[in-house]
Amino acid sequence: MSWQDKLRPVEPYVAGEQPKIVDVIKLNTNENPYGPSETIKEVLKNIDIDKLRLYPSSDADDLKKALANYYHLNEDQVFLGNGSDEVLALTFLTFFNGTDPVLFPDITYSFYPVYCDLYQMKYQQIPLDADFKINLAAFNQPNSGIIFPNPNAPTGLLVDLEFIETILQNNQDSIVVIDEAYIDFGGTSCVPLINKYDNLIVTQTYSKSRSLAGIRLGIALGSKEAIKHLYDVKNSFNSYPIDYLAQQVCLASILDDQDTKTKCAKVIKTREWVKEELKQLGFIVPDSYAIFVFVKHPDISGEELFLALRKVGIIVRHWNQPRIEEYLRISIGTDEQMKRLISFLKKYLQK
């Protein structure tokens, strides 16, 4: 027997491509097309560089207090992690340890099955219906936990608070995680339900609406008891996940919320224009409340369109996966970028 025989087999998550070629329109990883606020630029100019030789505050007290005030929660209901992917990974490890399967949709964030395989958890993927909507009744079965994004990814579809409350009420012996990575682009957050349901965990990220994908901050919000257990697990791995720069930058962002709202409004306006333009070109366009649209053309394969766009330097996301292999997920860029996308598609479809 060799050391290779003792490895844990896992098929890792494949992130969206970060192209090394220059002069591309990058619409494949749902990054905000608008940069961080001017307030953050000032913070970075005035960073005390000598503090970088010191460990950061392990509790990130100032940032946690600001977040608690922002969400109208207590500080002990706020969890901080190194990006929402780390928060989600720790959430799986903390809460989903029963003998029944973890439940999530079959078309959703593709990191969920990776976590389950890594931790050797049973899971069941609940099929979305023909319109990519989540089947509420299918989640009413024995489980070790439930998770889904709202809006869902990559479909962009949204469920309302009544839908979420029904799942919470029907699964009171399990933690229900609502992944709100895209909630600021058109949905209503379920954070106000936290003090009503102690089995609810809400995760959010600073990577999308706050234009800080390069900083890496994710949060989880929940009951005092649930968040305590999450910190117990986190502190068994890393006591300093939020570095000094991230704490200062993210604090400035939460205190400059109007900048975020303004940029989200710009993204939403562009998204709605893109949806209508694509429909006029014959695309099938499910409704989207996220920073992307999820579309297919009835006469041209998703792979063909993906490659044609890539050839002219427009990078979008395509999955060779059953049920969605004909679809493209297109992040919303600036108005100019999206006009170039639509212009190319008009010419390509006329061939």
PEUR-V860662 format. One record per backbone hydrogen bond with DSSP energy under -0.5 kcal/mol. CO is the residue of the C=O (numbers start at 1). NH is the residue of the N-H. Records with the same first field share a line. If there is no record, write none. Layout:
BEGIN
CO->NH / NH
END
This chain:
BEGIN
2->5
3->6
4->7
7->9
10->12
13->15
17->19
24->26
25->27 / 315
27->331
37->41
38->42
39->43
40->44
41->45
42->46
44->47
47->49
48->51
49->52
50->53
51->54
57->60
60->64
61->65
62->66
63->67
64->68
65->69
66->70
67->71
68->72 / 73
69->72
74->77
75->78
77->222
79->220
81->83 / 218
82->86
83->87 / 218
84->88
85->89
86->90
87->91
88->92
89->93
90->94
91->95
92->96
95->97
101->144 / 145
102->124
103->147
104->126
106->108
109->112
110->114
111->115
112->116
113->117
114->118
115->119
116->120 / 121
117->120
122->102
124->104 / 126
125->127
126->106
129->132
133->129
134->136
135->139
136->139
137->140
139->141
145->103
146->177
148->179
152->156
156->289
157->151 / 152
160->164
161->165
162->166
163->167
164->168
165->169
166->170
167->171
168->171
169->172
171->174
175->146 / 177
176->178 / 201
177->148 / 179
178->180 / 203
179->150
180->183
182->185
183->186 / 187
187->189
190->193
191->194
193->196 / 197
197->200
199->176
201->178
202->221
203->180
204->219
206->212
207->32 / 213
208->211
212->215 / 216
217->206
218->81
219->204
220->79
221->202
223->227
224->228
225->229
226->230
227->231
228->232
229->233
230->234
231->235
233->236
234->237 / 238
241->243
243->247
244->248
245->249
246->250
247->251
248->252
249->253
250->254
251->255
252->256
253->256
256->259 / 260
257->261
258->262
259->263
260->264
261->265
262->266
263->267
264->268
265->269
266->270
267->271
268->272
269->273
270->274
271->275
272->276
273->277
274->278
275->279
276->280
277->281
278->283
279->282
282->298
283->285
284->286 / 296
291->332
292->290
293->295 / 330
294->286
295->328
296->284
300->297
301->305
302->306
303->307
304->308
305->309
306->310
307->311
308->312
309->312 / 314
310->313
313->25 / 315
314->316
315->27
317->329
319->321
321->324 / 325
324->327
327->319
328->295 / 330
329->317 / 331
330->293
331->333
334->338
335->339
336->340
337->341
338->342
339->343
340->344
341->345
342->346
343->347
344->348
345->349
346->350
348->351
END
